[in-house]
Amino acid sequence: MESLVKDILSKKELRNLNKKFVKEQLENYFEKNKKIKKRLELKEFNKRSEEYKRTLKEVRKKLREIYGVFIEKNYSKKEKLLSEISKDNQEEIISKILNLHKSTKERLPFYDEVYEKILRITGKQKTILDLACGLNPISYLWLGYKPNYIASDISSKDLEFIQKLFAKTRIHGKTIQIDLVSEHNKVKNIKAEICFLFKTLDSLEVREKNISKNLIENINANWLVFSFSKISLGGGKKIAKSKRKWLINFIKKQGFFYKEFEVPNEYFVVVKKF
Ligand SMILES: C[S@@+](CC[C@H](N)C(=O)[O-])C[C@H]1O[C@@H](n2cnc3c(N)ncnc32)[C@H](O)[C@@H]1O
């Protein structure tokens, strides 16, 4: 088991994932593929066995969908870029870091517009919680004011990086690792005025149907801001707005006030919970 986890993590695009999370995914895989597990045990987890290779392939595929697919080729360069940040080049270097993750890269030309539109609805609030944040907290400069910032993601290593950047750029921020599927109860304990959940609900739903509804109930923030990509990851293919209808229906059913807006690649829903 340990060697499988190690081999899964040896892939560059999965390297920043937590061992515990990879182990859970592996256990899920074996739960659904009991025969493979049995045969692997009989072969003492022989690395050259058909079963070992298949397990590696399947679990890595799943982890790429959850995490690896969003990482740009030069993702590991962010540490060096961080060390180059100075007072005079902050915006330039931070833009380069934001370009290393697909979601922030796509949003970069529109950050001013996105934050201006969100804050016009929510007002400038004291604390922002950013769930499944990726590298989005690094766009703090574009917020145009200085809220407290709580960044959360499944990857502890990415959060360590964000914490270092917060320290270097004197942002009043902290980080907390949460798996929003298996630990969604944890979000109850974090109080914020605004909660961002950008480009995440779709992939959480793939892991567990209806998880978003539990999550929305658990988030302890007055304002929730969701976003969805308008084009598929591979590029090109348009994702119909009607695909998000379930969220709007759910919000309406709860009687929450909401507003929608869009920028060229992304569709946003701003919800007032209380
Ligand atoms: C498409 S990216 C979006 C990143 C960021 N919200 C943005 O839009 O710039 C999805 C993010 O969700 C995180 N993620 C995936 N599954 C998660 C889970 N179960 N719990 C917490 N974060 C998760 C990934 O690590 C990744 O950073």
The ligand as an SDF file (V2000), in Angstrom:
LIG
                    3D

 27 29  0  0  0  0  0  0  0  0999 V2000
  -10.7100   24.1210  -10.7010 C   0  0  0  0  0  0  0  0  0  0  0  0
   -9.6620   24.3590   -9.3360 S   0  0  0  0  0  0  0  0  0  0  0  0
  -10.2730   25.9060   -8.7730 C   0  0  0  0  0  0  0  0  0  0  0  0
   -9.3100   26.6660   -7.9170 C   0  0  0  0  0  0  0  0  0  0  0  0
   -9.8020   28.0400   -7.4430 C   0  0  0  0  0  0  0  0  0  0  0  0
  -11.0230   27.9410   -6.7000 N   0  0  0  0  0  0  0  0  0  0  0  0
   -9.9800   28.9720   -8.6100 C   0  0  0  0  0  0  0  0  0  0  0  0
  -11.0610   29.0000   -9.2080 O   0  0  0  0  0  0  0  0  0  0  0  0
   -9.0360   29.6840   -8.9650 O   0  0  0  0  0  0  0  0  0  0  0  0
  -10.2910   23.2130   -8.1660 C   0  0  0  0  0  0  0  0  0  0  0  0
   -9.6090   23.2550   -6.8240 C   0  0  0  0  0  0  0  0  0  0  0  0
  -10.3610   22.4340   -5.9350 O   0  0  0  0  0  0  0  0  0  0  0  0
   -9.4820   21.7360   -5.0790 C   0  0  0  0  0  0  0  0  0  0  0  0
  -10.2090   20.5580   -4.6200 N   0  0  0  0  0  0  0  0  0  0  0  0
  -10.5970   19.4770   -5.3380 C   0  0  0  0  0  0  0  0  0  0  0  0
  -11.2980   18.6330   -4.5700 N   0  0  0  0  0  0  0  0  0  0  0  0
  -11.3580   19.1990   -3.3400 C   0  0  0  0  0  0  0  0  0  0  0  0
  -11.9440   18.7980   -2.1090 C   0  0  0  0  0  0  0  0  0  0  0  0
  -12.5970   17.6600   -2.0120 N   0  0  0  0  0  0  0  0  0  0  0  0
  -11.8090   19.5920   -1.0450 N   0  0  0  0  0  0  0  0  0  0  0  0
  -11.1360   20.7720   -1.1330 C   0  0  0  0  0  0  0  0  0  0  0  0
  -10.5570   21.2050   -2.2740 N   0  0  0  0  0  0  0  0  0  0  0  0
  -10.6620   20.4180   -3.3500 C   0  0  0  0  0  0  0  0  0  0  0  0
   -8.2770   21.4310   -5.9500 C   0  0  0  0  0  0  0  0  0  0  0  0
   -7.1320   21.2030   -5.1890 O   0  0  0  0  0  0  0  0  0  0  0  0
   -8.1950   22.7210   -6.7860 C   0  0  0  0  0  0  0  0  0  0  0  0
   -7.3650   23.6650   -6.1470 O   0  0  0  0  0  0  0  0  0  0  0  0
  1  2  1  0
  2  3  1  0
  2 10  1  0
  3  4  1  0
  4  5  1  0
  5  6  1  0
  5  7  1  0
  7  8  2  0
  7  9  1  0
 10 11  1  0
 11 12  1  0
 11 26  1  0
 12 13  1  0
 13 14  1  0
 13 24  1  0
 14 15  1  0
 14 23  1  0
 15 16  2  0
 16 17  1  0
 17 18  1  0
 17 23  2  0
 18 19  1  0
 18 20  2  0
 20 21  1  0
 21 22  2  0
 22 23  1  0
 24 25  1  0
 24 26  1  0
 26 27  1  0
M  CHG  2   2   1   9  -1
M  END
$$$$
